[in-house]
Amino acid sequence: RVKRQTLGMEAGEILDLVRQREAMLRGLKEGVIAFDAQGKVVLMSDSAHQLLDIPRGSAGRSVRDLGLDDRLQSVLTSGTTESDQLVLVGDRLLVLNTVLIESKGRTIGSVTTFRDRTELRSVEEELDVTKTSTDALRAHIHEFDNQLHTISGLIQLGEYDEVVGYVEGLTMERAQVSATVTEKIADVGTAALVIAKIGAAAQGLVTVELAADTHLETVDRRLGRDLVTVVGNLVDNAVDAVGEMPEAARRKVRLSIRGRGTAVEVRVEDAGPGIAPENRDRVFGQGWSTKGQSSDGHGFGLALVRLTCRRRGGDVTVSTRSAEDIEWTVFSAVLHDGEGA
């Protein structure tokens, strides 16, 4: 009977297996945590302790006694096999995969592995800026083709004065957008992002206006990266919100970026359908979006904005204001120059 329960292994083989398991758990960069059928910790790797900020000696404790937030507890105790679940833990973005352990047709526990995707998310943010710029350039290529055909036609008709006026008008229009942004925003990375977002939104017939009170000097590179995260996510959400509005006057987004002392204030207003009062706190929850609960990577933009702002000693809020017979949704974010200021 003992042989059957130990899968035919001798005592020495079992000891070697335990040692190998301990060595493997210490060497894994990914976090590993296993629970029994009652939701108590069976084992936890060193990386799991670090990533979840759980003190050692947690074996035998219930998942509800580990001090984890509701979202993480929900994923760990879902009772189903889950793949690539995104969860914010502190200032880390983790990807969790859960596998159920079954014996004789019943579930006797589960094993969850997770890896840190924070750095990858930062790279994705930078790539998103590049993709936005690329998409805008691709759209401009088609636009330039039409403009070149117009110029060619005017030349063939001998309308040389019209050609000069047409080219000057195009040059002025392009230069005006860049000049408006760079005059108000000296930080190169932020200015490039704003120009790209204005161009990308225009392709979807959405107008992004830069507020008159916008003024930003060059900022620290790390603050600049966080600022790109905040501005990019807030503008993208606002553009998505107004993109389906039937009235042209409602397809409008207003952006304000102001440097005040050691703080940077970002305000994004949109004329979209708005957010119900009962959901104004929930929109900053991870995995939640106006279209419902999400597990495919969507619904994390505002959670990342709040995380970034709070890490910078600030915060983000949502409110409304009435102007021009429109109820505007207003997101206001504050970041300080210096983490945890």
C-alpha positions in Angstrom: 0.0 0.0 0.0 2.8 2.4 0.9 4.5 1.6 -2.4 1.4 2.4 -4.3 1.0 5.7 -2.5 4.7 6.7 -3.1 4.4 5.7 -6.8 6.9 2.8 -6.2 9.7 5.1 -5.0 12.1 4.2 -2.3 12.8 6.5 0.7 16.1 7.7 -0.9 14.4 8.5 -4.2 11.7 10.5 -2.4 14.3 12.5 -0.5 16.1 13.2 -3.8 12.9 14.3 -5.4 12.2 16.7 -2.5 15.7 18.2 -2.8 15.3 18.6 -6.5 12.0 20.3 -6.1 13.4 22.8 -3.5 16.3 23.6 -5.8 14.0 24.1 -8.7 11.8 26.4 -6.7 14.8 28.5 -5.6 16.1 28.7 -9.2 12.9 29.8 -10.9 12.6 33.4 -11.8 8.8 32.9 -12.3 6.7 32.8 -9.1 5.0 29.5 -8.2 2.3 29.1 -5.6 0.3 25.9 -4.9 -2.9 25.6 -2.9 -4.8 22.5 -1.6 -8.5 21.9 -2.0 -9.3 24.2 1.0 -7.3 27.1 -0.5 -4.3 26.8 1.9 -0.8 27.3 0.8 1.1 24.1 0.1 4.3 25.6 -1.3 5.6 28.9 -2.5 8.8 29.7 -4.5 11.2 32.4 -3.4 10.2 34.5 -6.5 6.6 34.3 -5.4 7.4 35.7 -2.0 9.2 38.6 -3.7 6.7 39.4 -6.4 3.7 39.2 -4.1 5.5 40.8 -1.1 4.4 37.9 1.1 6.7 37.0 4.1 8.2 33.5 4.2 6.6 30.9 6.4 3.2 31.1 4.7 2.7 27.4 4.2 -0.6 26.3 5.7 -2.2 29.7 5.6 -5.4 30.4 3.7 -5.2 32.6 0.7 -7.5 35.1 2.4 -5.0 35.5 5.2 -2.1 36.6 2.9 -3.1 40.2 2.7 -3.7 40.1 -1.1 -6.1 42.5 -2.9 -9.5 41.3 -4.1 -8.5 41.0 -7.8 -5.5 38.7 -7.0 -7.5 36.6 -4.5 -10.2 36.1 -7.1 -7.7 34.8 -9.7 -6.0 32.5 -7.3 -9.3 31.0 -6.0 -11.2 31.0 -9.2 -11.4 27.2 -9.1 -10.8 27.0 -12.9 -7.9 26.7 -15.2 -7.0 30.3 -16.3 -4.4 31.5 -18.8 -2.6 34.8 -19.0 -4.6 36.7 -16.3 -3.2 40.3 -15.8 -3.1 41.5 -12.3 -1.5 44.7 -10.8 0.4 43.9 -7.5 1.9 47.1 -6.1 3.8 48.7 -8.9 4.2 45.4 -10.8 2.0 44.0 -13.6 1.9 40.2 -13.3 0.7 37.6 -15.7 -0.8 34.6 -13.9 -1.5 31.1 -15.2 -3.5 28.6 -13.1 -3.7 24.8 -13.5 -6.0 22.6 -11.4 -4.7 19.4 -9.9 -7.1 16.5 -10.1 -7.1 13.0 -8.7 -9.7 10.3 -9.3 -12.0 12.8 -10.9 -11.9 15.5 -8.2 -9.9 18.6 -7.7 -7.4 18.4 -4.9 -5.6 21.7 -5.4 -4.2 24.2 -7.9 -0.8 25.6 -9.0 -0.4 29.2 -10.2 2.6 30.5 -11.9 3.2 34.2 -12.6 5.8 36.4 -14.2 6.6 40.1 -14.0 5.5 41.9 -17.1 6.2 45.4 -15.8 9.3 46.0 -18.0 7.6 44.5 -21.0 4.7 46.8 -20.4 7.0 49.8 -20.5 8.4 48.5 -23.8 4.9 48.1 -25.1 4.1 51.7 -24.2 7.1 52.9 -26.2 6.1 50.6 -29.1 2.6 52.0 -29.0 3.9 55.5 -29.5 6.0 54.2 -32.4 3.0 52.4 -33.9 0.8 55.4 -33.5 3.4 57.5 -35.4 3.7 54.8 -38.1 0.0 54.6 -38.6 -0.2 58.4 -38.8 2.7 58.4 -41.4 1.0 55.7 -43.4 -2.2 57.7 -43.6 -0.3 60.8 -44.5 1.3 58.9 -47.4 -2.1 58.3 -49.0 -3.0 61.9 -48.3 0.2 63.1 -50.0 -0.5 60.9 -53.0 -3.8 62.7 -53.6 -2.1 66.1 -53.0 0.6 65.3 -55.5 -2.0 64.3 -58.1 -3.7 67.6 -57.5 -0.4 69.5 -58.0 0.4 67.5 -61.1 -3.1 68.3 -62.6 -2.7 72.0 -61.8 0.7 72.0 -63.5 -0.6 70.3 -66.6 -3.4 72.9 -66.7 -0.8 75.7 -66.5 -2.2 77.0 -63.2 1.1 77.8 -61.7 -0.1 80.5 -59.3 -2.7 78.0 -58.0 0.1 75.4 -57.5 2.1 77.9 -55.4 -0.9 78.8 -53.3 -1.9 75.2 -52.8 1.6 74.1 -51.7 1.9 77.0 -49.3 -1.4 76.2 -47.8 -0.4 72.5 -47.2 3.0 73.5 -45.7 1.3 76.0 -43.4 -1.2 73.5 -42.2 1.4 70.8 -41.4 3.7 73.3 -39.7 0.9 74.8 -37.7 0.2 71.6 -35.8 3.8 70.9 -34.9 4.5 74.5 -34.0 1.4 74.7 -31.8 2.6 71.7 -29.8 6.3 72.4 -29.6 5.7 76.0 -28.6 3.8 74.8 -25.5 5.6 71.5 -24.8 9.4 71.7 -24.7 9.8 68.0 -23.6 10.6 66.2 -26.9 9.1 62.8 -25.9 5.9 64.3 -24.7 5.6 66.6 -27.7 6.2 63.8 -30.1 3.5 61.7 -28.4 1.0 64.5 -28.6 1.7 65.2 -32.3 1.3 61.5 -33.1 -2.0 61.3 -31.1 -3.4 64.3 -32.8 -2.6 62.9 -36.2 -3.9 59.4 -35.4 -7.2 60.8 -33.9 -7.7 62.9 -37.0 -7.8 59.8 -39.2 -10.8 58.6 -37.1 -12.5 62.0 -37.5 -11.7 62.9 -33.9 -10.3 66.3 -33.0 -7.7 66.6 -30.2 -7.2 70.2 -29.1 -4.3 71.4 -27.0 -5.6 73.7 -24.3 -4.3 77.3 -24.2 -3.0 76.8 -20.6 -0.6 74.0 -21.7 3.0 74.7 -20.8 5.7 72.1 -20.1 9.5 72.4 -19.9 11.9 69.5 -20.5 11.4 67.0 -17.7 13.6 64.2 -16.2 13.7 61.1 -18.5 12.1 58.8 -16.0 9.3 61.3 -15.3 9.0 61.7 -19.1 8.3 57.9 -19.5 5.7 58.0 -16.8 4.1 61.1 -18.4 3.9 59.3 -21.7 2.1 56.4 -20.0 -0.4 58.8 -18.4 -1.0 61.1 -21.4 -1.1 58.2 -23.9 -3.7 56.1 -22.0 -5.9 59.1 -21.1 -6.0 60.4 -24.7 -6.6 56.9 -26.1 -9.5 56.3 -23.8 -11.0 59.8 -24.6 -10.6 59.2 -28.4 -12.3 55.8 -28.1 -15.1 57.4 -26.0 -16.0 60.0 -28.6 -15.2 58.0 -31.7 -18.7 56.5 -32.0 -20.6 59.8 -31.3 -22.9 60.6 -34.2 -22.5 64.4 -33.9 -19.3 65.9 -35.2 -19.3 68.5 -32.4 -19.1 65.6 -29.9 -16.1 64.0 -31.5 -13.8 66.3 -29.6 -11.0 65.8 -27.0 -9.2 68.6 -25.1 -5.8 68.1 -23.6 -3.9 70.2 -21.1 -0.4 69.5 -19.7 1.0 72.0 -17.2 4.3 71.9 -15.3 3.8 73.5 -11.9 6.9 73.6 -9.7 7.8 70.0 -9.1 4.5 68.6 -10.3 3.0 68.0 -13.7 -0.8 68.2 -14.1 -2.5 66.5 -17.0 -6.2 67.1 -17.8 -8.1 65.3 -20.6 -11.7 66.2 -21.4 -14.0 64.3 -23.8 -17.5 64.9 -25.1 -18.4 61.2 -25.1 -21.3 59.4 -23.4 -19.8 59.9 -20.0 -19.3 57.6 -17.0 -22.1 56.8 -14.6 -21.5 58.2 -11.1 -21.5 54.7 -9.5 -18.7 53.7 -11.9 -16.3 56.6 -11.3 -14.2 54.7 -8.8 -14.5 51.4 -10.6 -13.0 52.7 -13.9 -9.6 52.7 -12.2 -9.9 49.1 -11.2 -7.8 46.6 -13.0 -9.5 44.7 -15.7 -12.6 46.9 -15.7 -13.8 48.9 -18.7 -17.0 50.7 -19.7 -17.7 47.7 -21.9 -17.6 45.3 -18.9 -15.1 43.1 -17.1 -12.1 42.2 -19.3 -9.4 39.5 -19.1 -7.8 39.9 -22.5 -5.4 42.8 -21.6 -8.0 45.6 -22.0 -9.3 47.6 -19.1 -5.8 48.2 -17.6 -5.0 51.6 -19.0 -6.7 53.6 -16.3 -5.4 51.3 -13.6 -1.8 51.9 -14.9 -2.5 55.6 -14.9 -3.5 55.6 -11.3 -0.6 53.3 -10.3 1.8 55.6 -12.1 0.4 58.8 -10.5 0.4 57.3 -7.0 3.9 56.0 -7.4 4.8 59.6 -8.3 3.1 61.0 -5.2 0.0 62.1 -7.1 -3.3 60.7 -8.1 -5.9 60.7 -10.9 -9.6 61.6 -10.6 -12.6 61.8 -12.9 -15.4 64.4 -12.8 -17.8 66.2 -15.1 -18.4 69.8 -16.2 -21.0 71.4 -18.4 -20.0 73.8 -21.2 -21.3 74.5 -24.7 -24.5 72.5 -23.9 -22.3 69.4 -23.5 -21.5 67.3 -20.4 -17.7 66.9 -20.5 -16.0 64.0 -18.8 -12.8 65.2 -17.2 -9.8 63.1 -16.1 -7.3 65.0 -14.0 -3.9 63.5 -13.2 -1.0 64.8 -11.1 2.6 63.5 -11.1 5.5 64.8 -9.0 9.1 65.0 -10.1 10.5 62.4 -7.8 9.0 59.0 -7.1 6.9 58.8 -3.9 7.2 62.6 -3.5 
